[in-house]
Amino acid sequence: MTDGSGVGTRAISYPVTDEYISVSDATTYFGSTKHLYADAWSDATTDEKTAALNMAQQKIESLRWKGRKYSEDQDLQWPRYVKVRAVWKIAVYDETTEAAIVPPFITDAVCEEALEILRTGDSQRRRMQKAGLSEFWLSSEVKEKYNSNGSIKDTGLISWEAYNLVKNWIGGPVAIR
């Protein structure tokens, strides 16, 4: 059953929150066997971890996502609907409850971006990249080249791990008519 928009009208609950992941859950993520090099996370204070997660979430939120928000009144971009063969469907849902959920690749991407923020911080290299420096000679034989703003493919993300987790869900340019 649909409401005419192609979207199912069954009642589905979704997490109502203003954050994708807590410091506690991120600590669990970094403590998993997936992560060998998470020293920047374990060495950070709780305030630094919170700030890094907030910055990472802002970057994830600023991406142009495929589809549309699950609910107009939700604060965050996820969960979402995506169009599949002209029908709007829940992008990711819990198979047991059929509830729309924030997919693990989003929470993982926030963690990975937060880790990279803690690793690189406000380093000289990061400041040069943000300022638009495209090349930097380390010696007469070695140089570094940067893209336009120091982010990966102009997404604003600095973690390749985060980018690779979400790249298939990032929308392309939109035609204006």
N, C-alpha and C positions, 0 to 999 in steps of 0.2 A: 504494500500500500504506500502511495506517495501523496504529497500535499500539492502536486502539480508542478513542483520545481524539479522533480526527478529524485528528490531526497526522501528516503524512507521516513515514515512518521512514528515508527515504534519508539517507545520510551527507552532511552539509553543514558545512563549516568556517565559522567566523566569527572576526572579529578578537578576540583576547583581549588586552585592554588596560585600563588604569584611567583613560584619558583619551580624549576624543573627538578632540582636535586638539592638536598640538604648537605651541609658539611659532613654530617655523620654518614650519610649514604655514599658521598664521594670518597670518604676515607675507606669505607668498605670496598668500593670499586678499586681504589689504588692498592688496597691490601690483597686483592685477588692475585691469582697466579698470572693474570694477563700482563701485569706490570712489573718489570724488572727495574726500571729506572724512574722511580717516582720520588726520589730524595727531595726534590724541590717542594713536593706536597708535604711529606712527613716533617721537613725542617721548618715549614711555615707555621706561624701562629694561627689561632682560630680566626682572628680578625683579618689576617692576610688571606686565609683560605676563603672566608666569606666574601671579601672584596674581589678576589680572583674569580670566584663562581659568578658573582654579580656582573663583572665585566664580560666574562665569557657568555653568559646568558644574553646580555645586551647585544653581543655580536651575532649570536645565533638568531635572536629575535629580529635583527635588522636584515636578514637575508630575504630575498624574494622567493617565497615557497610556492610550489605547485599547489593548485587547489584553493580551498578557502577554509576559514576557521570552522570548527565544528558548531560553535554557537556564537552568535554575534556579541553576547555579553561576556565572553571569556576574555581574560586579560592577556593571555599568552597566545602565540601562533599555533600551538599544538594542544589538543588533537585537531585533526583536519579532515575535511572531505576532499576527495579527488574525483575527477571525471574519468570514468572508464566506459568507453563506447557510448558516449552521450548520456550516461547515467551517473549521478553523484553517489559515491560510496564512501564509507568510512575508510580513511587511509589505513589505519592500524587499529585493531580491536582485540579485546581479550576473547579468545575462542570459547572459554567456559561461560562467561557472563554476557558476552556480546557487547560489553561496554567499550565505548571509544576510549583509547588510552594514549598517553604520551609514549611514543615508541622508545625502546631502549637505545636506539641509535642517536636519539636526541639527547638523552641524559648522558650517554657516553661521550658525545661530541662536546657537551658543556664541560665535562670533566677534563677531556683532552685539551681543550682550549685553555681552561683554567691552569692546567699544569704548564702549558707553554708560556702563559702570561707570567707565572711564578718563575719559570726558568730564565726567561729573557728580560722580564721586568722592564725597566726604563733604561736599558743599556744604551751605550753610545751608538751601537749598530742599529738598534731599533729606532732611536731618535733620527739618525741619518736617513733611514728608509722612509719614515713618516714625513720627513722634510722634502722628500722627492729625489734624493741622491740616487743616481742610476748606476754609478760605478765608484769603487773605492779601491785604490792601489794599496795593498798590504806591504808590498816590496816592489822592487823593479821588475820582478818576474811573476808576481801573484796579485791578482785583483779579484774583487767580488763584484758581481752585477746583480742589481735588484730590479724588480718590476716597478710599476708606477708608484705604488704606495706602501710597499713592503708587505702587502697581504698576498694571500694565495689567490690567483686569478681574479683579483679585485673584489673579493668577497668580504674583506675586512678580517678574515680569519688568518691566524699566524701558525696554526697547528695543521700539518698535513694529515695527521690522524683524524682530527675533527673534520677537516674538509672531505676526506675519503669516506667518512661515515655518512655524510649528508649529501654528497654531490648529486646523487640520483634524484633527490627530492627538490633541488634548487630549480626554480623556474627560469625560463629564458626571458628575453626581451618581450615586451608587450606592444602590439601594434596599436597606435592611436588613430582613430578614424574621425 
